[in-house]
Each structure stands twice: as C-alpha cells, then as structure tokens.
Amino acid sequence: MNNDRNLFFPAAKRSTFAITAFMIAVLTWTPSRADSAIDLLSGFDEARIAKCYPVNDSVAAGEMAKLLFRLRKADHAVIKDRSGPATAERSVGDVVEVEGTISVIRQYKVPEALVDFLELATFQEIVLQTTDSEQTTSIFSPPLVGKISKGDLIRADAIAMGDSNAASAFAAGHVQWIPATAETPGWRLLAREGVDLSRIAEAASRNRRPLEAADGDAFYSMLTAAKELDIGPVDPGQPLPPPETIKPVALLEHPGDYHGQWIRIRATTVRITRVTVTDPNRREQLGQDYYYQVDSSGDLGNVIVQLERPDGESGEPIQMSGSYPVSLVTAELPNFLRQPLDAENAVVSMISQPVSVDGFFYRLWSYENEFMTREGGGKQVGPLIVVSHWRSLAVSENSGGGVQYIGYALAAGIFAAILGTILWTRRNAREDAKARESAHQPVTIDL
C-alpha cells in the first residue's frame, strides 16, 4: 500500500487557494488614510470647511477664524489619534500629519465683530517647504508666540481643507514650533529634544496662576527633556552648556527673562512628594507613571518680598524675608534624596538637604500652602523649576581632614578680617559707616 501522501494541499488545490487569497486581499485592501475630525467641530461640515479656503475676503476670514476657534477648543489627544500620514488618501476634514520648514508667514485680521467672541484678533497662514516634496504646504493657525524665523521646523496634526487632489492647505488649532537656531542655551537644549517652544513661550502669559490644563504639553515635554539630559548629553562627546547661576530673587523680579532658560540655583529641600501620573498619554510621553515634587526654600539675601492680599481682603501686605519657597520637579531623584524616601516607604517625606540643581525655569505658579492660609493671604506664588541634575551641598560626616582644613581656613580668614577691619576703620571710618548702613537697608520687591 502506498502511504506517500501530501500532508498539505494537492498542487491544483494549492493553486486555487493562492488565487482566491490574492483576490480577497486585493478586494479588501485600502490605502492608509486619515480619519475625519468633523464630528469634533460643531457647526462645520465638509462643504463649510471647503469654503474657508482660500482666504480672499472678510467672509472667508471670518469662517476660517471660527474654524480655528473650534479646532483650538477640540480635544488635541483625540485629533492626534485620528491623524494619518501626509501621503495618505484624504477628504475634507480628515486629520493629516504635516511637517516642514517655514518659508513665508502671512497674517490675516479677524473681522472686528468676531474678535471678542473668538478671543482671536488675527490668525496666520504658515507656508511650509516640506521635506518630501518641492511643493509648498499652507497651514492656517492662531498666531505663533516667539521669535519665529524662516527655516524653523513646524509640525501639526491638521485638518485638510480639500481632498487629495486639491491644493495642500490645512488648518490646526495649534502647531508645534521648533526653531532652527535659538538665542539661549536653554531653548537650544529644549529644541534639540524636540520640545514645542511655542508652548514654553505661551506659559509666560500664565505667570502667577495655578497649573492648568493648558500647561500640560509644555510641562511634561520639559520634564521629559530634563530626564533625557540627565541620562547623557544631547550630542555625543559634547558637554552640556554651563547653566546660568541665579538666585530666587531674579526669578521673582524678572520671570519673563528666564522662561525655558538653563539655570543653576541653590536651595534647601523641605518636603518631597511622589506624584502619580494617571493620564495614559502623559505616562507614555514621560516613560513612567510618576514624577517628584520637591518643596524647598531659597535664600533671599537682603531682600524682602511683599505679597498683596487678595481682592476684598483687608490688612497690610504680607512680607517674607530670609528665605522663599522654590518648587522643584524632577522625573528621578538622586540617591542621596531617594534613599531616605525609600527607607520610609512613603509617598511624602520631610527631608532637609542643601542642594544645587541644574534645570529649566518653567514659570511662576501659585498654590496653597500653610503659611499663606494662616496669614490669610490667598495662594503662595513661587518659581517652578524642572530639574535635570542634582548635587548635594551637605558636608560629609566622614570628611575629617576636610573639616580640619576648613578650620584652618576659617582661622586664617578671621585673622585677615580683623586686620583688614582695623586698617579700613582707621583710613575711612565715616565712609565705612555709611556703607554698612546702606548694606543693611533691605530692598523690597512687590510680587
């Protein structure tokens, strides 16, 4: 008996099966395409969106402004989930990933009757040179904030104003701006990490306010960038630029000069809190489900900070001197801070440690604390810094030789100070008295 059998398909049947499978694949295959966002844009359909472009009169300008208003209010995460590649088939209202460098920016006025309602006085048409085509692409969006230049990179999840055969015109409630060159080390570092610097620039308008939903993109992207810098330099073999050493007073007096800047500051930690990140998108962005908030205090020197009471509250302004609250946030803690926290197995721990940190200044923010509640002064206002690098300034208990050396140095310093004081007093007693009086006169800043 012949037991030689084909355990799969006979030749004729194999041929028939292959042809059938191929036909099914052809009939069911569709090219990658974007998904529509029209259901997120109340009052708009394909026909109305198509009429927004080109913007050649006040009617079209008004319709485009209304469309941008709807896009700005829509859930950005949902729009991003529906975004398809630029090469995908698309219809009017579909979301497409658009990227290119700035070639031209045109600005349009919103009809005066709509300005207050839409909270928008102008909008822009950003003409891009795309990387995969010699043709230009236009994106309409609210005005970009920052020093925008030709050649800067723009990215957006934007809705199409026409189908695949129409002109490449899109609209977006927000576009990401990554400058080709930045004036400061901090902005250059953030740009290299792909941070949307328009979000950092916008944060300045929210100084002295609590953290809001509008802060989410900037806050988490800066936190992620600081984490990556802690792992290693941006460019292999190239050291990080030196941070600007500043004191808390500088951030309180001139916060607008430091948004997104790469700074170094000294502080003393007071309390450490492990914050759980619940949003899945933020977890994915950060690469973990937590970060740390470190409440600390910074030295004010010879400065008194004056905080006005909230509207309707009577009493003199609240004054703070000596030290001032500084908020530090970080993706990871250094060992000298994490070990005490782990030892207590706590979410919140009181840890006092003098530190020096390198990081990015985000903005002044307001929050509730015990001191301001007790004084009836409303919310505390203070700097919020996203930390990348930590250093402990505590003196080691085992550094006996170092302590001895410090003792000798202090003795020599005291002797020199006494001798210098005697000589100085004899030569210029009157001027010295005036100088001492001036040095002890406190400087008051109004926050």
GIKAZI-V562677 format. One record per backbone hydrogen bond with DSSP energy under -1.0 kcal/mol. CO is the residue of the C=O (numbers start at 1). NH is the residue of the N-H. Records with the same first field share a line. If there is no record, write none. Layout:
# GIKAZI-V562677
CO->NH + NH
This chain:
# GIKAZI-V562677
10->14
11->15
12->16
13->17
14->18
15->19
16->20
17->21
18->22
19->23
20->24
21->25
22->26
23->27
24->28
25->29
32->89
35->95
37->40
38->41
41->44
45->49
46->50
47->51
49->52
50->53
54->56
57->61
58->62
59->63
60->64
61->65
62->66
63->67
64->68
65->69
66->70
67->71
68->72
69->73
70->74
75->79
76->80
77->81
78->82
80->83
82->35
84->97
85->88
89->34
90->164
91->94
93->37
94->160
95->84
96->158
98->156
100->154
101->129
102->151
104->127
106->125
108->123
111->114
114->118
115->119 + 120
121->110
123->108
124->141
125->106
126->139
127->103 + 104
128->137
129->101
135->130
137->128
138->170
139->126
140->172
141->124
146->148
149->152
152->102
153->178
154->100
155->176
156->98
158->96
159->171
160->93
163->166
167->169
168->138
169->161
170->140
171->159
176->155
177->197
178->153
184->188
185->189
186->190
187->191
188->192
189->193
190->195
191->194
195->197
196->199
197->201
198->202
199->203
201->204
202->205
203->206
204->207
206->209
212->215
213->216
215->219
216->220
217->221
218->222
219->223
220->224
221->225
222->226
223->227
224->228
225->229
226->230
227->231
228->232
235->238
244->264
247->250
248->252
249->253
250->254
254->257
255->258
258->261
261->361
262->244
263->359
264->246
265->357
267->355
268->297
271->295
272->349
273->293
275->291
279->283
280->284
281->285
282->286
283->287
289->277
291->275
292->330
293->273
294->328
295->270 + 271
296->326
297->268
298->324
302->443
304->445
305->320
306->447
307->318
310->313
318->307
320->305
321->323
322->300
324->298
326->296
327->385
328->294
329->387
330->292
334->337 + 338
335->339
337->341
338->342
339->343
340->344
341->346
347->274
349->272
353->269
354->393
355->267
356->391
357->265
358->388 + 389
359->263
360->386
361->260
363->384
364->208
365->382
367->380
369->373
370->374
371->375
372->377
380->367
382->365
383->327
384->362
385->329
386->360
389->358
391->356
396->399
398->400
399->403
400->404
401->405
402->406
403->407
404->408
405->409
406->410
407->411
408->412
409->413
410->414
411->415
412->416
413->417
414->418
415->419
416->420
417->421
418->422
419->423
420->424
421->425
422->426
423->427
424->428
428->432
429->433
430->434
431->435
432->436
433->437
434->438
435->439
436->440
438->441
443->304
445->306
